[in-house]
Amino acid sequence: MSEPVLIVYATRYGSTKEVAEKIGQIFIQSGIDVDVLACKKVDTLEQYQLIVIGAPYYIGSMLKEAKKFLIKNQNILSRKQVAFFALGPIGSTEKELTETQNQLDHELKQFPWFNPISTVMFGGKYEPDKLHFLDKFLTVPPASPLHNLAANDARNWDEIKAWAENLSSSLQTADNPSVH
Ligand SMILES: Cc1cc2nc3c(=O)[nH]c(=O)nc-3n(C[C@H](O)[C@H](O)[C@H](O)COP(=O)(O)O)c2cc1C
């Protein structure tokens, strides 16, 4: 029996959790044991063959609890196989995606010891009616990119599925060199 995979996520409104769960399902379908856990619920990382970390972007930065998770677990994450996904752009434009992608690249440079086998940025989900007070406040200034922005779900499930399938098949290939 191969070692399990951990999908660990940070979330404020649940969309990153849903992506983490989807990725978990893909691994399970490939016969790989999976734990899907919020950052705060993780006790140990030692038993996992792969740790997939997911974090949404807020005001140009990954959600703080994901950053804390990286810092707290530097030692073990630097010697484990890891993959990273971020959620952000809600408008689906190429410009928005590139901007957040650049922010992610820049932010990950703060962790030179962190060497994911794959890093990806997915579109996010935005529901203005569900925003907490402080986030709602950010949408008020007309100059805010969130001002009057309509609800949208820019998560591309085919893309998410393909990324997870790639990761899962890379593990199976590693387990059994005869499989290509
Ligand atoms: C107040 C606020 C600020 C945001 N800032 C950014 C940002 O800087 N860059 C980005 O790409 N997406 C940004 N987003 C979009 C979120 O990353 C997206 O909604 C994501 O799916 C939220 O994930 P969660 O539901 O797991 O919390 C922002 C969303 C909100 C509500």
The ligand as a Tripos MOL2 file, in Angstrom:
@<TRIPOS>MOLECULE
LIG
   31    33     1     0     0
SMALL
NO_CHARGES

@<TRIPOS>ATOM
      1 C1        -11.6760   41.1440   -0.7280 C.3       1 LIG1
      2 C2        -11.1490   40.2690   -1.8050 C.ar      1 LIG1
      3 C3         -9.8750   40.4910   -2.3100 C.ar      1 LIG1
      4 C4         -9.3750   39.6830   -3.3390 C.ar      1 LIG1
      5 N1         -8.1240   39.9180   -3.8170 N.ar      1 LIG1
      6 C5         -7.6600   39.1860   -4.8620 C.ar      1 LIG1
      7 C6         -6.3730   39.4390   -5.4200 C.ar      1 LIG1
      8 O1         -5.6210   40.2960   -4.9820 O.2       1 LIG1
      9 N2         -5.9840   38.6990   -6.4850 N.ar      1 LIG1
     10 C7         -6.7840   37.7230   -7.0120 C.ar      1 LIG1
     11 O2         -6.3970   37.1060   -7.9980 O.2       1 LIG1
     12 N3         -7.9840   37.4210   -6.4610 N.ar      1 LIG1
     13 C8         -8.4430   38.1270   -5.4030 C.ar      1 LIG1
     14 N4         -9.6610   37.8360   -4.8630 N.ar      1 LIG1
     15 C9        -10.4360   36.6930   -5.3650 C.3       1 LIG1
     16 C10       -10.2910   35.4700   -4.4470 C.3       1 LIG1
     17 O3         -8.9810   34.9640   -4.4830 O.3       1 LIG1
     18 C11       -11.2880   34.3980   -4.9160 C.3       1 LIG1
     19 O4        -12.5690   34.9020   -4.6310 O.3       1 LIG1
     20 C12       -11.0800   33.0490   -4.2560 C.3       1 LIG1
     21 O5        -11.8060   32.0670   -4.9600 O.3       1 LIG1
     22 C13       -11.4700   33.0620   -2.7990 C.3       1 LIG1
     23 O6        -11.1380   31.8470   -2.2130 O.3       1 LIG1
     24 P1        -11.8800   31.2630   -0.9060 P.3       1 LIG1
     25 O7        -13.3500   31.1290   -1.2440 O.co2     1 LIG1
     26 O8        -11.2460   29.9240   -0.7030 O.co2     1 LIG1
     27 O9        -11.6370   32.1940    0.2370 O.co2     1 LIG1
     28 C14       -10.1680   38.6270   -3.8480 C.ar      1 LIG1
     29 C15       -11.4460   38.3970   -3.3230 C.ar      1 LIG1
     30 C16       -11.9410   39.2070   -2.3210 C.ar      1 LIG1
     31 C17       -13.3190   38.9410   -1.7770 C.3       1 LIG1
@<TRIPOS>BOND
     1     1     2 1
     2     2     3 ar
     3     2    30 ar
     4     3     4 ar
     5     4     5 ar
     6     4    28 ar
     7     5     6 ar
     8     6     7 ar
     9     6    13 1
    10     7     8 2
    11     7     9 ar
    12     9    10 ar
    13    10    11 2
    14    10    12 ar
    15    12    13 ar
    16    13    14 ar
    17    14    15 1
    18    14    28 ar
    19    15    16 1
    20    16    17 1
    21    16    18 1
    22    18    19 1
    23    18    20 1
    24    20    21 1
    25    20    22 1
    26    22    23 1
    27    23    24 1
    28    24    25 2
    29    24    26 1
    30    24    27 1
    31    28    29 ar
    32    29    30 ar
    33    30    31 1
@<TRIPOS>SUBSTRUCTURE
     1 LIG1         1 GROUP 0 **** ****
